């Protein structure tokens, strides 16, 4: 039975150590590839693909009507 699995990249770091930056991105892409080779559908969720406020606040910290639309889309 194939599963749909979300792989979350947990860092938005782009230019600091370790070198190369965003080592986690390489790890996440490897996880996605391994899952797909196993017959599962894997989706990489990268926070840099969303225009989130800086500093980031989780969805539950907003009143429901005040949450940013991009954060609602991600949820």
C-alpha positions as CSV (number, residue, x, y, z in Angstrom):
1,X,0.0,0.0,0.0
2,X,1.5,3.3,-1.1
3,X,1.4,6.2,1.4
4,X,1.4,10.0,0.8
5,X,4.1,11.3,3.1
6,X,5.0,14.9,3.9
7,X,8.7,15.7,4.5
8,X,9.1,19.0,6.3
9,X,12.3,21.0,5.9
10,X,12.7,22.7,9.2
11,X,15.3,25.4,8.5
12,X,15.2,28.7,6.6
13,X,18.9,29.3,7.0
14,X,20.5,30.3,3.7
15,X,24.0,31.7,4.2
16,X,25.6,30.5,7.5
17,X,27.5,27.5,8.6
18,X,27.6,24.6,7.9
19,X,28.8,24.9,4.4
20,X,27.0,24.5,2.1
21,X,24.2,26.3,3.8
22,X,20.9,24.4,4.1
23,X,22.4,21.0,4.4
24,X,19.0,19.9,5.6
25,X,17.6,20.5,2.2
26,X,20.0,17.8,0.7
27,X,18.9,15.4,3.5
28,X,15.2,16.1,2.9
29,X,15.5,15.6,-0.9
30,X,17.3,12.3,-0.2
31,X,14.5,11.2,2.1
32,X,11.9,12.1,-0.6
33,X,13.9,10.1,-3.2
34,X,14.1,7.1,-0.9
35,X,10.4,7.2,-0.2
36,X,9.6,7.5,-3.9
37,X,11.9,4.6,-4.7
38,X,9.9,2.6,-2.1
39,X,6.7,3.2,-4.0
40,X,5.3,6.0,-1.8
41,X,4.3,9.5,-2.8
42,X,6.5,12.1,-1.0
43,X,6.0,15.8,-0.8
44,X,8.7,18.2,0.3
45,X,7.4,21.1,2.4
46,X,10.0,23.9,2.4
47,X,9.3,27.0,4.5
48,X,11.2,29.2,2.0
49,X,8.4,28.5,-0.5
50,X,6.0,30.5,1.6
51,X,6.0,34.2,2.4
52,X,5.9,33.8,6.2
53,X,6.3,36.6,8.7
54,X,9.7,37.1,10.2
55,X,10.0,36.1,13.0
56,X,7.8,33.1,12.3
57,X,4.8,32.6,14.6
58,X,2.9,29.3,14.4
59,X,-0.7,29.2,13.3
60,X,-2.1,28.6,16.8
61,X,-0.6,31.8,18.1
62,X,-3.0,33.9,15.9
63,X,-6.7,34.5,16.4
64,X,-8.3,32.6,13.6
65,X,-9.3,35.6,11.6
66,X,-5.9,37.3,12.0
67,X,-3.7,34.6,10.7
68,X,-1.7,35.5,7.5
69,X,-3.1,34.0,4.4
70,X,0.2,32.2,3.4
71,X,0.2,30.6,6.8
72,X,-3.4,29.4,6.4
73,X,-2.4,28.0,2.9
74,X,0.5,26.1,4.5
75,X,-1.8,24.7,7.2
